[in-house]
Amino acid sequence: MKAPRITDSTGALWSKAIAGALLGFGLGLALSGVMLVLGGGMAHDSPAFDIRNQVAMWSVPLTTLLVWSAAFLFRTAVHAWAVLGLANLLAWSLFHWLS
C-alpha cells in the first residue's frame, strides 16, 4: 500500500504560517479596535481592568490564533496571503471609518 502523498511543499506551509501569524495579528488588532469603537471607546475614566478594555485586549490573541490555524486551510499560500490581506484591508478601513 502506498503512503499518501503530501501535496503542499514545506515552503508553502511556511508561507501560510507566516501569513496567518502576521496578518492574523493585524486582523486581531483591527477587530479589537472596532470592538472598542462600537462599545463606546476606551474607558479612560475607569481603570484598565474595565470589562470593555479587557475583552478587546484578550480578543487579539484569540483572533490571531484562530486566523493562524485557519491559514492552513487555504489551497495555496498565495490565496492565503490574498484573502487575509483583503480581510486586513477591510477591517482596518472599517476601524478608521468608525473612529
C-alpha positions as CSV (number, residue, x, y, z in Angstrom):
1,M,0.0,0.0,0.0
2,K,1.3,3.4,-1.0
3,A,1.7,6.2,1.5
4,P,-0.5,9.2,0.9
5,R,1.3,12.0,-1.0
6,I,1.7,15.4,0.7
7,T,0.7,18.0,-1.9
8,D,2.0,21.1,0.0
9,S,5.7,21.8,-0.1
10,T,7.5,22.9,3.1
11,G,7.9,26.4,1.6
12,A,4.1,26.7,1.1
13,L,3.5,25.6,4.7
14,W,5.9,28.2,6.0
15,S,4.4,30.9,3.8
16,K,0.9,30.0,5.1
17,A,2.2,30.1,8.7
18,I,3.8,33.5,8.2
19,A,0.7,34.8,6.5
20,G,-1.5,33.5,9.3
21,A,0.7,34.9,12.1
22,L,1.4,38.4,10.6
23,L,-2.0,39.0,9.0
24,G,-3.8,37.3,11.9
25,F,-2.2,39.7,14.4
26,G,-3.1,42.7,12.2
27,L,-6.7,41.4,11.9
28,G,-6.9,40.9,15.6
29,L,-5.7,44.4,16.3
30,A,-8.2,45.9,13.8
31,L,-11.1,43.9,15.2
32,S,-10.2,44.8,18.7
33,G,-10.2,48.5,17.7
34,V,-13.6,48.1,16.1
35,M,-15.0,46.5,19.2
36,L,-13.7,49.3,21.3
37,V,-15.1,52.0,19.0
38,L,-18.5,50.2,18.8
39,G,-18.5,49.7,22.5
40,G,-18.2,53.4,23.3
41,G,-14.4,53.9,23.0
42,M,-11.7,53.4,25.5
43,A,-12.8,53.7,29.1
44,H,-10.3,56.4,30.0
45,D,-12.1,57.4,33.2
46,S,-12.0,53.9,34.6
47,P,-9.1,51.6,35.4
48,A,-7.5,49.3,32.8
49,F,-9.5,46.5,34.3
50,D,-12.7,47.7,32.8
51,I,-14.5,44.9,31.0
52,R,-14.6,46.6,27.6
53,N,-10.8,47.1,27.7
54,Q,-10.2,43.5,28.9
55,V,-12.5,41.9,26.2
56,A,-10.8,44.0,23.5
57,M,-7.3,43.1,24.8
58,W,-8.0,39.4,25.1
59,S,-9.7,39.2,21.7
60,V,-6.4,39.9,19.9
61,P,-4.6,36.7,20.8
62,L,-7.8,34.7,20.3
63,T,-8.3,36.2,16.8
64,T,-4.6,35.8,15.9
65,L,-4.6,32.1,16.8
66,L,-7.9,31.4,15.0
67,V,-6.6,33.0,11.9
68,W,-3.2,31.4,12.2
69,S,-4.9,28.0,12.4
70,A,-7.3,28.7,9.6
71,A,-4.5,29.9,7.3
72,F,-3.5,26.2,6.7
73,L,-7.0,25.5,5.2
74,F,-6.3,27.6,2.1
75,R,-5.4,25.7,-1.0
76,T,-2.3,27.8,-1.8
77,A,-0.1,30.2,0.1
78,V,-0.8,33.0,-2.4
79,H,-4.5,32.5,-1.8
80,A,-3.9,32.8,2.0
81,W,-1.9,36.0,1.6
82,A,-4.6,37.5,-0.7
83,V,-7.6,36.6,1.3
84,L,-6.1,37.5,4.7
85,G,-4.6,40.7,3.2
86,L,-8.0,41.7,1.9
87,A,-9.6,40.9,5.3
88,N,-7.0,43.2,7.0
89,L,-7.7,46.0,4.5
90,L,-11.4,45.8,5.1
91,A,-11.0,45.6,8.9
92,W,-8.6,48.5,9.1
93,S,-10.8,50.5,6.7
94,L,-13.8,49.9,9.0
95,F,-11.8,50.9,12.0
96,H,-10.7,54.1,10.5
97,W,-14.2,54.8,9.1
98,L,-15.8,54.3,12.5
99,S,-13.2,56.3,14.5
